[in-house]
Amino acid sequence: MPPAERPEDPARGDHYFTAEPASPDERRLLTVRLAGREVRAWTAPGVFSPGRVDLGTQVLLREVPTPPAAGDLLDLGCGWGPLALTMALRSPGARVWAVDVNLRALDLVRRTAADLGLARLHAVAPDEVPDDVAFAAIWSNPPIRVGKEALHALLARWLPRLAPDGAAHLVVQRNLGADSLHRWLATGLGMQAERVGSAKGFRVLRVTR
C-alpha cells in the first residue's frame, strides 16, 4: 500500500478513524478534480488517503447519480471531504453534512469549504447532526477497518435516517466483505440493497428503506 493510501501507522497507533490523530498536523493543499472541475483541498497526515482521492471513492463517484438539488445530504466518514465537496459543488441548494469522528478531518473540510464558498456544507462530529434531520442522499466509503461489529453499528445508526424517497450509495472493497455486507443490509438491517456498480475490486451498493 503506497504511503498516501496507508490508513494507519501501527507503530504510533495512528488510525484515520480516531478522534485525534497522533501524526504531525502538516497541512497542505491538494489539487483534485471534483464535480467536473479542478479544486484545491486541504489535507494532512492522520486522515484517510491524504495524498489523493482514493480508488474506492473514485469508483463511487463514477457510479452515483447527481445528488438531489435540495434537502439534506450526508457524507458518512468524510475524511478530508471528496464526497461532501462533490455534493456541495453539484447541489449548492442542498445542505450537506460531512460527518467523521476524526477532528482533524473535520477541520480540513471546513477550511476547504470556506475557501470554495460552500456555506451550506457543515463538517461536524456525529452527535452534532440534529436528530430530526432525514437525508435525501447518503454517500459513504465506510471505514471497513473498524471491524464488522463497529461498522454494522455505524450503518445501523445512519441508514435508517434516509428520507422515504432517499437512497444511500456505499462503496466497499470486494475482498473486505462487500458481499457479506450486502446480505447484512437486507437480513440484519431490513433495508433494500442492490449492487449498482463494480470496478477495480470494489462494489457499489445502493440502499433504500
N, C-alpha and C positions, 0 to 999 in steps of 0.2 A: 504494500500500500504506500503510495507516494506520501511525503511529509504533509503536503497540503490537504490530503484526504484523511490523515490519521485522526480518528475520532477521540483518542485518549492517549495519555502518556502514562503507562503503568508505573513508571518509576516515581512519578510525582502524584499519582492518584488523580490526574487532571482529566476529568470526564467532561465532555461537552454538555452533559445533562445534569451537572451540578450547578448550584446557585452562584458560587463564587470560584471561578477557575483559579488554579494556583500558578499558571503560566504568566509570564510578563505581559502586561497590558500594552502591547506595542501596536498601536492603531495605524492603519494605512488605508489609502483609497484604492479600490479595485475597480477597474473599468470592465463592465459586463454588459451584455445585450439582454435587455428585458423588455417585454411588451413591444418588440419591434424597434427599439431604439437603444443607443448607447447611453449608459448612465454610469456615474461614479458612486460606488457604495463603500461605506466604511466597514472594515473588517479587522480582525485581530486574532491572535492565538487564543485557544481556550474555547472556541466556538466550533461548530461542525463545519468542516470543509472551508476553512478561511481563505484558501487561495483561489477558489473558482466556484462556479455553480456546479455542484456535484452531479454525477451521472444520473442518479435516480431522479433528482429534481428536474434535470433536463428532460428525461423521459416523461415525467408527469406533465411538464409544461407543454410538451408536444401533443399530449392526449386530452387535456382538459378543455372543455368548451369555454367560450368567453364568459367571464363571471357576470352575474346579474348586475344590472346598472344601478340598482338601489337595494336598500336593506342592509343587513349586517353580514359580513363575510369574515371567515376565520382562517388564519394560517396557524395550524396547531403544531407547536415545536418549531418556531420560526427561524432559529439560528440568526444569522445576520440579515435575513429577510428577503431572499429572492422571490418566494411565493407571495408574501404580503405586498412587496413592492410592485410586483406584476399586477396583482388585484387592484391596487390603488391607482396605478397608471392607466389600466384599462377601464376602470369603473370609478371615475372621480366623484360620482354622486353617491356612491355606497360608503358605508362606514366599515373600515377594515380593522380587525383585531389581530395583532401579531402577538401570540402567546408563547411564552417559554419560561422555564424555571431559572434559566441562566441569565443573571442580571447584566453581565457584560453584553450578551447578545441583544438584550432589550435596548441597552443604551446605544449600541451600534445602529439598530433600526431607527431609533428616534433621531439620531444625527443625520442619517441618510434621508429620512422623510422630511426633516426640516430643510435640508439642502435642496430637495426637489420640490418643495412647496406642497407636500402631501399632508394637508392639515387634518384630513379625516382618517389618517392611519394612526392607530393607537397601539403602541407596543407596551404590553402590560404582563404582570405575573398572573397566573391562573385565577387566583381569588379576586382579582381586580375587575373581572368581567361581571357586570351586573347579572343577577340570577334570572332576570326576566328577558334577557336577550335570546332570541331564536335566530338561527343562522340560515340565510338563503343559500349559502355555499360554504363548504369546509374543504380546504386543500391541505394535505399533510404528507410529508416524508417522515413518518413517525420514528421515534428513537428505539429501534428494534433492540439495541444492545442493553436496554434497561432490564430485559428479561420478560418472559411471557406474562407472568402474573402482573407486573407493573404496567406492561403495555396494554393488557386487557382492561385493567382498571382505568387507565388513561382514556382509552377509546369508549369505555362504558360511561365515563363522565361526560364526554363531549358529543359523541354522535347522536344520542337521543335528543340533543338540543337543536337538531335540524328543524327548520320550519316544515310544515306539512308538505310543501312542494319543493323543499330544498334537497340538495344532493351533496354528498361528500365524495372526494376523489383522493385515494390513498395510493402511494407507490411503495412497494415492498420488494426487496430482492428475493428472487425465487429460492435460492439456497439458504435463506434466513427465515423461511417459514411462510412465504406468501400464500401457498395453497392451504395450509392449516389455518392461517388467519382468515382466509376466505370462508372456510367452513365454519369457524367460530362466530363470525359476524352474523351468520344465519342461525346457527343452533344455540349459541351461547348468549347472543345479544338480541336475537329476534329481528334483525334488520334484513332488508333486501340487499343482496350483494351480487354483483356481476363483474366479470373481468372484461374490461373495455380496451385494454391495450397490453402489449408485451413486447419488450425490446431490450437487448443488451443484458439479459438476465434479470430484468425487473418486470413485475406485474403491476398494472394499474387497475385498481378496483373502484367501481362506482357503488356507493352505498346510499340507500334511501330508507325512509321509515316504512 
